Amino acid sequence: MKFNQNKLGGLVVFVGLALASCSTTVHTQKIVKQAKAQTDLMLTEIPKANNKNGTLVSPRTFEHGDLILVASRDWTSGFFPGNLWYLYELTKDEKLKKEAESFTAKIEQEKMNGTTHDMGFKIYCSFGNAYRLTGNQHYKDVIVQAAKTLITRFNPKVGALRSWDHNSDKWDFPVIIDNMLNLELLFEATRLTGDSIYYDIAVKHANTTMKNHFRPDYSTWHVISYNPKTGQVEKRNTHQGYSDDSAWARGQGWALYGYTMCYRYTKNPAYLAQAEHIAKFIFSNKNMPKDLIPYWDFDAPKIPNEPKDVSAAAVMSSALYELSTYSKKSDYLKLAKKMTETIATKYSSKEGTNKGFILDHSTGHYPKNSEIDVPINYADYYFLEGLVREERLKNHQAVVQ
């Protein structure tokens, strides 16, 4: 079945003159220079890190004095290649392009890995940026194959893609809010091939998530467990948040980013309204700090004596740059710029530290006492993506290429 391209309603959204003329409040050139210096350091540190028989392919975090590398199957393996592509885009440094090509190639095998929902994080953040910046047909082929693999996890009775295969003792068919980010791979696969199957599954997943994942105040649960035979909701839980009833900060960021992105591809006003409601929850929350860098959970019991999560802020700010081009409900661009400037000036790594990570003070999995107040690769990724989006706005270009 072939897809009607008109259904996309215009993938590329051009920024209005009023927005395009806004001057940045961030010294982008200086920030990019520091980010590049840190990444150059990272590239010298990776060969020195503990690498089990050479099977680890990408840096994830710096914790307990060690640079931690991960295998391609890890959900974060695509972020560092993506960082290299974004820095190449910002600097035009051919050395970074070569490194990006090298690190991207190391995770190509994941295009066939049907045991995970994280295909978008792994393949689209790496191969997606690679194809966007080079037009290399091979990268396109990898994207399409990855999408074919990902849709094998779709259950039509549930109307969603299964997230995890583990923890079967807890959940029959778990779907996590993070999975919204993997839909971009599917939307792109339809754009690249003209086949509507990927688009249709992405829309069904987004609709199911919008129906079942949100509370009346538009905060989101982390995990929804479905009965795979009936499609009925069995449980609403958290895995990385403070409690089942709390608002895990990065989960709110995934939701904001996910529905903003879905509106880009579909022009469905329900998705735009959802993104606006989520943004209102986040930025009117009584526990959102004045500097707009959230604590790891909006309902963590010891606020303000709780760890911040810069990765959540980076995801939110990148989403806001895009949302600002669709909605006038609030000054989303001003919020995005403030968050970016705060991250860059108060939460970045000092040059020459943290084995080359660009940012510090993220929280990965607080309940498991894992990756607390440390650098994490996906914080760097969405921060750099936000910088690219801000530069495109300044240059009167589409915020998403």
N, C-alpha and C positions, 0 to 999 in steps of 0.2 A: 504494500500500500504506500503510495507516494504522498508526501505532505504538501499542502498548499502553502507556499511561502507567504502569501498575504496574511495567513493566520498569525504570523509573528507580529504583525502590526508595526513593523519597523524596529529592528533590533537596536540600532544605534541611535541614541538620544542626544541631540545637539543642545548645547547649553545656551540659554537665552543671554542676550547681550548684557542685561543687568547683572546676572551672576558672573558672567565671564569677565566683567570689568572689575570684580572685587579683587583687591590687592591682598596678597598673603601676609599673615602675621608671623610667619615662621621664616627663619633664615635658611631656606631650603638648601641652598648651595653648600653652606657650612655643614648642615646635617648630613647631606649626601656624602660629603668629603669624609666626615667621621665614620659614617656607615661603611664606606669603601675601605677605610683604613682598618676597621675592625674585621671586615671580611677578608682582607689580605692576610691579617693575622690568623684568622680561622683556617685559611688554606694552608698555612705553615704548621698549624697545630694538629690538624687531622691526621697526618702520617705518623705523628708521635703517640696518638691515642691508642688505648687497648683495643685491638681489633681481632676478634676470635677467628683465626684462620682466614682472615681477609674477607669474611662474610658480611661485615657491617659496612654500610654504604653512605650514611648520612649523619651529621651531628644533630642531636636532639636537645641536649641541655648541658649545663655545667653545674654539677652537684657534688658536694662533699670533696671538692678539690679535683674532680675528674671531669674531663670532657667525655660525655657519654655519646657513643655512636649507636645507630640502630640498623637492623637489617631492612631490606626493601619491603618486607611484609608489614613493618610497623606503620601505623596510621600517619605518622609524621614524616615519613621518608621523603615526601615530595616537596616539603617546604624549603629546605636549603637550596635545591636546584632552582626553585621558584625565586628565592632571594637573589640568586646570581643573575637570573634573567631580568628581574626588576632593576638591579643595579647596573646591568649592561644597558638597559633602556634609559636609565637616568644619566649614565656617564659616557656611553658609546665606547667603553674600554674593550678592545678586542680580546684581551686576556681573560676578562670576565666571561665573555661569550664562549670561549673555548672551555673554560672551567664549567660553565653552565651545561654545555653539550656533554661533557664527560660525566658529570654527576646525574644528569637526566638519564643518560643511557643505562646507568647502573640499576634503575628501577623499572626498566621496560617490561621485565617478566611479570610484573604485577597486573598487566593488562589481561592476563588469563586467570587471575586469582579470584575465583568465585566464592571464597569463604569469608569475604569481607564486604561491608557496605562502603568502606572508606576509599573507593575508587576515585572519587572526585578530588579528595584531599591529596591523594598520591599522584594520580595521573594528570588531572587537569591543572593543578598548581605547577606542575613541572612541564609536561608535554603540551599543555594548553598554552602556556606562555611561550614555549619554544615555537609552536606553530604560529602563534599570533605575531611574533617578531621576525620569523624567518620565512614563513610560507613553505617550509620543507614538507613535501608530500608524506614522507615517512612518519613525521609527527602526527599528521592528520590521521593516518592509518591506525596508529596506536590509540588515539583518542576514540575512534569509532569502535575498535575492537574492545576497548575497556568498557564502553557503553553497552556493547552486546553482552559482555560478561556481567555487568552490574544488573541489568534487567532480569537476569535469571533469579534474582532474589525477590522479585515482585510477587506478591500474593494477591490475586484479584479479589478474593473474598474479603481480605482485610482492606485492600485498596492502598497498600503501602509496600515499600521495600523493607525487608527484614534488616535490622541493624546488626545484632550480635548473634553468633552461634554458641558462644559460651554462656555460662550461668543458666543452663537449662533447668536447674533446680529452682530458680527464682521466677523465670519468665518463659512462657510458651512461644511467644512471637514478639520480642522486644523491638520497639522503635524509639530512637532517641532524637531529641531536637537537633542535635549535631547533623543528623542525616539530611537536613534541608540544604546544606552546603554542597552535597554530592549531586543535587539535581542540576547544577549548572553543566556538568558533563553531559547529562542527557539532553538538555535543551540544545547544547552545542552540536551534539551528534545529529539531531534533526536538522539543524541549520546546515551542517556540512554534507549531509546525505540526501535530504529531502524526504526521508522516511519518518512518518509521524509517530511511530511506535514509541520512540524515546520521549518525545514531547508529551504524548498522552499519559505515559506512566508517571512522568514528573508532575504533571498537573494533578493526577489522581492522588499521588503521595502528598502533595502540598495541600490539597483539599481535605484529605483525611486528617492530616496533622492539624490543620486549622480548626477542624471540628472537635478534636479530642484532646489536644495537647495544652489548651489554654484555659486559665481560670477567668472568672468574670472581670478581673482587673487587668487582663492581658499579660500577666506573668505566665511562665510556662513550667510545666513539669519537665523533668529531665527524661524519664523513661515511661512509656506507655506499653503495657503488655496486652496483646490481643490473643483471642482464641483463634488459631489459624484455620479452624474448620467453619466457624460461624462469623468471624470478623468482629465479634463483640469485645469491648474493652474489659479486661479482667482486673488490671491493677494500674495505679498511677503512683510512681515512685521517683526517687532520686538515686543516683549512683555516686555522683561526685559533689552534690550539694550538701548543705547542712542537714536538711530533713526533707521528708516527702512533701511537706507543705511550704518549703522555703523557695526562694528565687535565686538559684545558682547563677552567678553573674555572667559567666561565659555562655551559659545556655540562653540568657536573654539576648546576648550579642549574636549568637547563631540565629536566633529567631528574627531579629531585626534585619540582619544581612540576608537571610534566606528569602523573606517575603519581599524585600526590596528588589532582589535579583529576579524573583519570579515575576514581578510586575514588569521588569525590563523585557522579558521574553513574551509575555502574554498580553500585556496591557489590561489585565483583568482588574477593575477598580477595587474589588474585594481584597486583593493582595496589597494594593497601595494603602487602603484603609487599615489593614492588619498591621503593616509596618508603622504607620502613624500611631496607632494605638500602643504598639510595643514601645515605640520611642517615648511616648508620653509616660508610660509606666516607669521606664528607666530614668528619665530626666526630671520627673517630679517626685521620685522616691525620696522619702525623708532620710534614708541612709546613703544617698548618693553624696559623696564628699564634694566640697566646693571646687576642688581641682578636677572633678569629673573622672577620676580614676577609681573605679569601684572596688570595694572590698570583695573578697572571693565569693561571698554570698550576701545578698542584700538583707538576709535575715540572720546572719551569723550572730551568736549571742553576746559576744564581747566587743562589738563595734563601739568605739573606734580602735580598740586594741586587737584588731584582726588583720591578717595579711591582705594586701591589695592584690589585684590581678591585672597587670598591665596587658596581658594577652586579651582579656575581655575588652579593655578600653580600645585596643588596636583594632579589633574586629568591629566594634561599634563605630569608631571614627571613620573607618574605611566605608562602612555601609552608609553613614551620614553624608559623605561626599556625593554618593550616587542618589540618595533619597532627596537631597537638596535640589536636584534637577527635575524631580517629578512633583514635588509637593511644596506648597507655600503655607502649610499648617503651622510651621514654626521656622525659626532661623537655623535650619539644620547645618548650613554651611558654616555659620559662626561657631556652632557647637563643635563641628568636626575640626575646624582650625584651632580652637582652644585646646581640644584634647590632644591634637597632634603636637602643638607647641609645648604643652605640659609634659607629654611623654618624652619629647626630645630634650627638654631642658632639665627635667627633674628625675626621670626614670631611665635614662640611658646609661649604658656602661661607660665608665671612664676609659678613654682611649688606652689600649694596651692591656686591658683587663678582661676577665671572664672568657679567656681563650678565643676572643673574637666575636662573641655574641654582641649584637647591636644594643639590645635593651636588657634591663634587669627587672626584678621584682614582679615576676609572674607567679601564679599558683596553678599547678597542674591538677593534683588530686589530693585535696586536703584531708578527706576522711581516711585515706591510706597513708598519710604523712609522707607523701611523695611529691617532689618538685615544688616545694614551698619557698616562696621568695627567692626565686632563681631565674636565670635567663632561660627562655624556651624558644625554639625555632619558629613556631607559628606566630608568636608575638612579633618577631622580626618581620615575618612575611606580610602580615596585614598592615603593619606600620609602613613598610616600603610600598605596598599597594596604595595606601592612603596618600603617600607622597607623590606617586605617579598620578593619581587621580587629581590631586590638587594642582600639579603642574599642567595637566591637560586642561583644567578649568581656566587657569591663568592664560593659557595660550589659545583660548577660544576653540578648544577641541572637544570632541565627545568625551565624557568622563570615563566611559568604558569603550575601548577600541573594538 
